[in-house]
Amino acid sequence: MSHERVSAASHHFAAAGAEVTVAPNRDMLTVVMTAAEAEALLSARLHWYRHSRVKAAPRLLRAAAGYSLDASVAQHVSLVGELWSSSHTSHRVVSFRSTRVFS
């Protein structure tokens, strides 16, 4: 993965207020930000979900539909995966555990 591509994606998310960690092999970023920041950055709506038949199931914060990235960073990002939060974390924090940057 080129330094330029990783740097462009990292700086884009960090400029939006996110905490960004680059994986050691430089093919994935972990991005942590507030739900409001994620909704704005990804042009997405986030909703809480819970299994309807399992009362003890944790609530999950997920994107209700698709997302989009600004064209300036979309060229560097192949996939935004595992957009999540749970009731065990602050409802204001969203983590992108598998934001992947591939060449």
Secondary structure, DSSP 4 states (H G I P E B T S, - for coil): --HHHHHHHHHHHHHTT-EEEE-TTSSEEEEEEEHHHHHHHHT--EEEE--SS-TTPPPEEEESS-----HHHHTT-SB---EE-BTTS-TTEEEEEEEE---
